[in-house]
Amino acid sequence: MTLRVGLTYNLRRKVEDNSLPEDYYVEYDDESTVDAIASALRKGGCKVIKIEANEEAYIKLCRCRPDIVFNIAEGLRGESRESHIPAILEMLGIPYTGSSSSTLAICLDKALTHKVLSAYGVPSPKFQVFKRPDEKLSGELEFPLVVKPLLEGSSKGIRNSSLVRDEYSLRRQVSWVIKTYNQPAIVEEFMPGREFTVGLIGNEEPVVLPIVEIHLERLPNGANPIYSYEAKWVWDTPERPLDIFECPARIPSDLKREVEEIAIKTFNVLNCRDLCRIDMRLDKDGVPRVLEVNPLPGLIPDPRAHSCLPEAARALGFTYDELICTILWQALKRYGMQQLFKNKSLVKIP
């Protein structure tokens, strides 16, 4: 029996509507990434059924009924958009890779993520949600601050101007976020220390991949020390890559252990599954704090694109095909379906 794997995704498109921000589709994947994942799954012995996660996705899934779905869909719209395909799959009783619809909904909401982590003693920044630009700033927050859209990922809505140092800049940036993205803004305390991103693969005892450090001090002159939209998508391109990533990060063993422990605890507290990427930054006292949790991390195959989870996997000796097949294997094992996967030579974490 050949394992039939659905591949659900959203394709990146050019923004042609002037009413939309230039980064409207930035979370979606290029066709080259979708094709690379499909190719890896075929090398694993699977039959791949591509399904774009648009308004026809439910009908397509009903008709083809794959054995399992490899899900990288970001969703079309709404505050829980990343949950849409998993929720449909749960309703149809179709297994899928990655975290549940509830975990995806929580992790897309930065404030809710901080609240859940704080309840379990996981360090994260102080924050305040602004539904209006004129709301009073909490006395717990001191400048500098970082202004972000509440419900976005992939540095969407985080611009070089998002690091604000005074009341006027704060109000201007909050107003811009609310108007541009039609959602609240979250304002977080700025962490002045080193920034890391940590990939994990697995389930009950996930494997922590080599830690990636993002050297923000190497950004172009005049850039603020944040991993902004410009830093991620404008200044750092496959044609002209910036030398800002280091993997494995060169950090003391005690800090490495602390970062890994926080990553595993975060993964488990939020009920992440199969794969995840967690962004952290050191505060003024050198304590790692969780900035964001991404249970749908980018899987861009081109090393020049600096997609952090594949970069960390390469540092551990994975090929791209092995990374994709290992993610699928982890999901199959969760469902007790691992016997259906034929090419186990491509599975690096059994």
N, C-alpha and C positions, 0 to 999 in steps of 0.2 A: 504493500500500500504506500503510495506517495503522499507525503504530508502536504496538504493544501493550505498555503499561508496567504491570507489577505494582507495587503500593505496599504494602510490608510494614511493619507498625507494631505497637506495643503500646499499648492504651488505658489511660489513667489511671483508676483506680477508687477509691472510698472504702474505707478500711481498716475492715472490720467484724469482723475477728478480733482480739480483745484481746491475743493473744500476739504480734502483729506490731507493729513500730514505726510511728509515725504517718507517717513518710516512706517507707514500704515501696514505694509506687507512684510516688514523686516523679519518677523518671527517665522515666516513660512519658508519652505525649502526649495532650492533650485532643483530642476529636473535631474541634474547630474547626481545629486545626493540620493534622490529616489531611485534612479537607475543603479547606483552603486549598491544600495541596500538590496534591491531586487536581485542583482547579480550575485551578491554574497549568499543570499538565501538559496538561489538555484545551485550554487556550488555545494551547499549543504544538502542537496538532494531534494529540495522542496519545489513544488509547483507554486508559482507566485501569481496572485490575482491583484492587480493594482486597482485601488478604489479611491478616487479623490474625495475628500471629506467635504463635499458640498451638500446642497439640499436634496440631492438624489441618493446620497450615501445609504440611507436607511433601506431604500428599495433594492439597491445593488446588493447589500449585505443579506437581505431576506432571500434574494434569488440565488446567490452563489453559495451561501452558508459555508465559509471556509472552516477548516479544522481549528485554526487559531489565527489571530490577527496580529501582525507586527505594526504597532500604532505609533506614528510620529505626528499625528494631526494636531494642530494648534487650535482648531475651531474657527468658525466664521465670525461670530459676534457674541456679545453679552459678557457679563461679569464672570460666568463659569464656563466660558467657551471651550477650554481644554477638556472639560468633563463630558462634552456632548457625545463624542464617538464611544468612549468607554461606557457611558450610560446606555446607549443604544445596544452595545454589545452585551452588556449585563442583562438587558431586557430580553434579548434574543437568545441568551444562553450560549454565546460564542466566547471562548477563552481569548485573552489578549495579553500582549506584553505590557509591562510597566505598571504604574500605580493605578489605584482605583479612582473612580470618578470623584469620590469625596476627598481623597488626598490631593488630587489635581485642583479641585476647587479651593481648598484651603491654601495651597502653596502659591496660587496665582494672586491671592489677596495678601499683600505684604504685611498689613496690620494684623490680620488674623493669624498669619504665620508667627509673628512676634509674640502674640498673646499666648498661643499654644506652647511655643518654646519656653516662654517665661514661666508658665505654669509648671513646667518640668525642670526648671533650673538651668536651662540652656541659655548662655549669654547671647543677647542680641541688643541692637541699639535702642535707646529711648526714642520715642516717636510721637507724632501727633497727626491725626487725619484732619484735613481741611476740606469741608464741603463748600465753603465760601472763602474768598480771598481776605475778607475783613475779620475773620475770627481771631480772637485774642490768642497770642502765642503763649503756650504753657511756660510757667516759671521754671520748669525742670529742664527746658531746652536753652542752650547757650550757643551763640554763633561761634564758628561757622556751622552751617546746616546744609543738608542735601535734600533737594526737592525732587520727587519722582511721581509719576502716575501710580495710583494705588494698585491697578490691576493689569500690569503689563510685564513683559519679560524681554530678554535679548537687548537690554539697554534702550528699549523703546521709550522715548520721552525723557531720557536722561541726557541732557546736553551739557556742553562745557560750562554753560551758564547756570547749571543746576546746583553748583556749589555757591551758596550765598553767604555773605559776611555782614549784612546789615538788613534792617527792617524794610527798606525800600526794595532792595533786590529780592527779598523773600516774597513780598506781596506781588511783585511783578511776575516772578517765576510761578508762584502758586496760581495766579490768575491765568497765565499762559497754559499751564497743564490742564486746568479745569475746562477752559474754553476749547483747547485744541483736541483733547482726548475725551471730552464729555464724561468725565468721571472725577471723583475726589483726588486730591493730591495727598501724598504722605510726606511728611517732613521728618527727617531723621537726624540725630546728632552725627557729626562727621567724625569718623575714626581716622586719626592721623597716621596710623602705623602701616605696616606692610600688608599687601593684599594677596590672598591665596584662593584658589578654587580646587575643590576636592571631589574627585569622581569615585563612585562606589558601584560595584556590581555584585548581585547576589540577593539573598533574602534574610533569614534569621541571623546569620553571621556574615554580613556582606564583606567582600574584599575591598579594602581601600586602595585605590590606584595611587601611583606616585603623585605627590602634591605638586601643583602648578603654581608658581609665583608670577604675578603680573607686576612688572617693574614700571610703575607709573611715572617714576622720575625720568624715564627715557622717552616720554611723550614729547612731541614737538614743543619748541619754545613758546611760552605763553599759555600752554594748556594747563588746566586745573588738574590736580592729582586724583581724578576719578575715572572709572572705566565707563566713559560716556559713549553715546551713539557715534560721535565723531571718532573717538579712539577705536571703537570696535568695527565700524563699517566704512568710515571715510578716510581716515589717515592710514589705517592698517589694511592693505589689500593684498591679494595673492600676487599682483604685479609688482607692488612696492611694499613688501611686508616690513613692519616695525620689529625691531629686536627688543621686545618687551616681555617675552615669555621665557621662563626657565623651568624645566622639568627634567629630573626631580629638583624641587626647590632646595637651595642650600641653607638649611636652618638647623639650629641646635637640636639634639636628640630629644630633649625634654619638651621643646615646643612642638616638634613633629608628633610626639606621642599625644600631646594635649589636643592638637588640631585633629588628629585621627580619632581620638576618643569622642570629641565633640561631634565630629561628622557621623560616627556610628550612632551616637545617641540621638542626634537629629533625625537620621534615617529611620530609626525605630519608633521614635515618638510620633512622627508624622505618618507612620505605616507605609513608608515608601517600599516599592517592590522592583526587583530585577535590576534597575539602574537609577542613578540620580547624580546630580552635580550640586555641590553646596559651596556658596561663595562666603568667604570670611575675611575679616580685616581686624588688625590689632588696634585696640584702643590706646589711649595715652599711657596706660599702665602696662601695655604689652599683652593684654588678655585677648584671645581670639573671640570675636563676636560674629554670629551668623547674620549676614546681610540678606541673603536670599537662598531659597531652596528651589531647585529646578528638577522636578521629576520627569520632565520631557527635554533632556539636554540635547543640544545640537549634535548631529552625527555627520558633519561634513567630511568627506573622504580626503580632500586635498590638504596635505600638511601645511601648505602656505596660507591656508585660510585661518589657521590658529583656532580650530574648533577644539575646545579644551578637553572634553572627555576622550575623543580619539587620540589627542596628543598624549594624554596620560597613559592610555592603553598602549600606545606605541612604545613609551618609555619602559613598560613592563614586558615588552617583547611580542605584543599582539600584532598581527596583521589586521587590516580593516575587515577582511572576511571573517577572521576569528572573533573579532569584537562583536560583529552582528550576529553570528551564529551562537556565540556564548550568551548574548542577551536573550535570544530565542530559547536556548536550552534552559536558562534559568526559569523562564515562564512555563515551559513545558513541564519541567520538574515540579513546579508549584502545583500544577494541575494533575500530576501523576501521569503525564503523557510522554515522558522522555523516551519511551521505547519506540515512538514513531519517528524520531530523528535518526537518520541513517549515518550521516558522515560525522562521526564523533571525533575525528581527527581535527576538526575545526573548533572544538570546544576546549577553551583554555582553563575555565574554572568549572570543574564537574560538579 
